Amino acid sequence: MQEEYIAGKHSVLEAIKAGRAIHKIWVADNAQKHFIQPVLNEAKASGIVVQAANRRKLDQLVSGVQNQGVVAQIAAYDYATPEDVLDHARRKEQAPLILILDEIEDPHNLGAILRTADCTGVHGVIIPKRRSAGLTATVSKISAGAVEYVPVAKVTNLVQTIDWLKEQGVWIAGADGSAQQTVFEADLTMPLAIVIGNEGKGIGRLVKEHCDFLVKLPMMGSIQSLNASVAASVLAYEALRQRMNLPSQPHR
């Protein structure tokens, strides 16, 4: 079985709570007891082996990732399918809300989007197999463990997947600066998948052509674009606001 590593207190804690197959956990031999105690408690309750190690070994296991003195060896992530994502919504008896990421290549953006997806009740995230960040230790760390709760489907062809979603009754909204309507004017309560484009070039031409409608975020400053994960957060929270039937402004 292929194995991977995740790092950081929250990532490891959520992996244990979610029932992930964890082979072993390493904690830094000079880690502060009060900081790692929750990890030790959960590991003991789950019968997971915990071993002390020096910081240098932990840094080698997850090179380039801030590990906070906690690293776990886990079974490789099991990606979901688009069918799994829709099933997730059906089990909750909710209209599907999906994020489709068109070649998001920065793992920090993917991790941040997964964290927002969990907070806003998104039923799943769909990414392409090529030219896209995958589920790595960095993504897990940035997501604060949300990767354990948000289904992530990896597909060969985004356009074909979009067409399949349409056949299932899901509308496709593309986030694009050329849109005629803002996200605050659009109806986001329907079964919906929102497409977020690449950090530099946005949504690809073919993907955009297959969207049912486009929405944009109003820009009032000199910089006319947002970081992909920030844009995804605004879009997801506007969808959540509409679905909760909350007013756009608080009552006075």
VOGUGU-628415 format. One line per 5 residues: number of its first residue (from 1); for each residue x, y, z of C-alpha. Coordinates in pm, whole numbers, plus 50000, padded with zeros to 5 digits. Layout:
NUM) X/Y/Z ~ ...
//
This chain:
1) 50000/50000/50000 ~ 50135/50341/49906 ~ 50189/50564/50207 ~ 50218/50938/50252 ~ 50288/51182/50531
6) 50086/51460/50687 ~ 50219/51717/50930 ~ 50095/51957/51192 ~ 49881/51919/51501 ~ 49544/51991/51341
11) 49602/51779/51030 ~ 49705/51477/51236 ~ 49424/51521/51490 ~ 49155/51541/51222 ~ 49301/51241/51041
16) 49275/51034/51359 ~ 48920/51154/51432 ~ 48814/51081/51074 ~ 48933/50722/51107 ~ 49213/50742/50851
21) 49451/50446/50836 ~ 49756/50576/51024 ~ 50065/50358/51045 ~ 50268/50565/51290 ~ 50295/50910/51445
26) 50622/51082/51524 ~ 50643/51367/51776 ~ 50947/51584/51833 ~ 51137/51481/52143 ~ 51151/51845/52251
31) 50788/51928/52173 ~ 50588/52109/52439 ~ 50376/51854/52625 ~ 50062/52068/52645 ~ 50074/52128/52268
36) 50099/51766/52157 ~ 49889/51612/52437 ~ 49563/51614/52236 ~ 49742/51416/51962 ~ 49882/51169/52216
41) 49539/51122/52373 ~ 49364/51055/52039 ~ 49644/50825/51924 ~ 49628/50621/52244 ~ 49250/50588/52220
46) 49285/50467/51860 ~ 49575/50230/51929 ~ 49818/50418/51705 ~ 50191/50384/51765 ~ 50359/50710/51870
51) 50735/50745/51853 ~ 50965/51028/51963 ~ 51209/51164/51705 ~ 51438/51461/51667 ~ 51329/51765/51470
56) 51573/51692/51191 ~ 51405/51359/51110 ~ 51061/51520/51108 ~ 51184/51792/50874 ~ 51323/51524/50642
61) 50994/51331/50639 ~ 50794/51634/50522 ~ 51048/51860/50359 ~ 50925/52216/50316 ~ 50621/52175/50542
66) 50590/52337/50885 ~ 50527/52024/51091 ~ 50487/52176/51440 ~ 50672/51876/51579 ~ 50404/51624/51471
71) 50417/51398/51162 ~ 50201/51098/51074 ~ 50248/50824/50817 ~ 49914/50749/50653 ~ 49770/50545/50371
76) 49752/50739/50045 ~ 49444/50955/50003 ~ 49150/50783/49842 ~ 49004/51029/49592 ~ 48628/51044/49554
81) 48429/51035/49230 ~ 48178/51294/49105 ~ 47909/51039/49194 ~ 48039/51034/49551 ~ 48011/51413/49567
86) 47646/51408/49459 ~ 47574/51121/49700 ~ 47720/51334/49980 ~ 47464/51606/49903 ~ 47179/51355/49875
91) 47261/51204/50215 ~ 47235/51550/50365 ~ 46911/51614/50171 ~ 47059/51936/50034 ~ 47089/52089/49690
96) 47443/52009/49571 ~ 47705/52281/49611 ~ 48032/52187/49440 ~ 48356/52368/49364 ~ 48531/52281/49037
101) 48895/52394/49029 ~ 49027/52451/48677 ~ 49402/52389/48710 ~ 49462/52535/49057 ~ 49832/52455/49085
106) 49932/52610/49418 ~ 49887/52360/49704 ~ 49841/52650/49946 ~ 49541/52767/49742 ~ 49398/52416/49729
111) 49439/52372/50104 ~ 49274/52707/50177 ~ 48986/52626/49940 ~ 48927/52292/50113 ~ 48917/52466/50450
116) 48657/52712/50321 ~ 48464/52429/50152 ~ 48427/52250/50484 ~ 48321/52569/50665 ~ 48058/52658/50405
121) 47903/52314/50360 ~ 48037/52251/50009 ~ 47962/51888/49924 ~ 48278/51823/49727 ~ 48563/51963/49522
126) 48651/51845/49170 ~ 49001/51881/49027 ~ 49162/51764/48701 ~ 49425/51493/48703 ~ 49671/51706/48506
131) 49810/52052/48585 ~ 49654/52061/48929 ~ 49774/52043/49287 ~ 49688/51711/49453 ~ 49631/51608/49812
136) 49972/51644/49976 ~ 50109/51711/50322 ~ 50115/52083/50242 ~ 49750/52080/50134 ~ 49651/51890/50448
141) 49841/52134/50670 ~ 49694/52446/50505 ~ 49344/52297/50514 ~ 49374/52247/50893 ~ 49248/51892/50849
146) 48950/51980/50627 ~ 49091/51741/50367 ~ 48956/51460/50587 ~ 48596/51579/50552 ~ 48555/51730/50205
151) 48535/51474/49921 ~ 48787/51555/49648 ~ 48726/51399/49307 ~ 49007/51386/49051 ~ 48882/51357/48693
156) 49046/51308/48355 ~ 48836/51563/48165 ~ 48669/51863/48333 ~ 48447/51943/48034 ~ 48306/51589/48024
161) 48251/51600/48399 ~ 48071/51933/48368 ~ 47843/51789/48099 ~ 47772/51487/48321 ~ 47685/51715/48613
166) 47443/51904/48389 ~ 47272/51574/48305 ~ 47228/51521/48680 ~ 47049/51855/48712 ~ 47344/52060/48837
171) 47391/52414/48703 ~ 47745/52532/48626 ~ 47854/52884/48720 ~ 48193/53014/48612 ~ 48373/53281/48812
176) 48501/53519/48547 ~ 48571/53892/48527 ~ 48387/53920/48194 ~ 48053/53821/48350 ~ 47759/54058/48317
181) 47623/53988/48665 ~ 47789/53990/49003 ~ 47775/53691/49234 ~ 47542/53892/49459 ~ 47287/53922/49178
186) 47290/53555/49079 ~ 47073/53279/49225 ~ 47307/53034/49397 ~ 47040/52826/49573 ~ 46990/52579/49288
191) 47195/52258/49252 ~ 47519/52428/49162 ~ 47885/52380/49075 ~ 48106/52690/49079 ~ 48416/52689/48859
196) 48726/52866/48993 ~ 49000/52931/48738 ~ 49376/52900/48739 ~ 49574/53149/48948 ~ 49715/53325/48640
201) 49495/53263/48338 ~ 49155/53202/48492 ~ 48902/52956/48352 ~ 49003/52779/48032 ~ 48812/52866/47713
206) 48643/52526/47669 ~ 48542/52507/48034 ~ 48399/52859/48019 ~ 48198/52774/47707 ~ 48036/52485/47893
211) 47927/52697/48191 ~ 47556/52779/48211 ~ 47629/53132/48332 ~ 47915/53345/48457 ~ 47944/53553/48772
216) 48199/53807/48885 ~ 48308/53971/49206 ~ 48281/54350/49197 ~ 48622/54518/49205 ~ 48646/54870/49343
221) 49023/54913/49368 ~ 49321/54935/49136 ~ 49394/54562/49148 ~ 49128/54383/48944 ~ 49170/54026/49068
226) 49171/53821/49387 ~ 49376/53524/49497 ~ 49196/53206/49382 ~ 49133/53084/49736 ~ 48998/53424/49847
231) 48764/53437/49547 ~ 48644/53084/49620 ~ 48574/53185/49981 ~ 48361/53484/49882 ~ 48165/53277/49630
236) 48109/52987/49868 ~ 47996/53213/50151 ~ 47755/53400/49924 ~ 47605/53064/49822 ~ 47578/52968/50190
241) 47415/53304/50277 ~ 47153/53256/50007 ~ 47085/52897/50104 ~ 47039/52998/50468 ~ 46806/53273/50344
246) 47003/53534/50535 ~ 46971/53906/50453 ~ 47262/54068/50270 ~ 47274/54330/50544 ~ 47209/54286/50917
251) 46882/54414/51060 ~ 46920/54736/51257
//
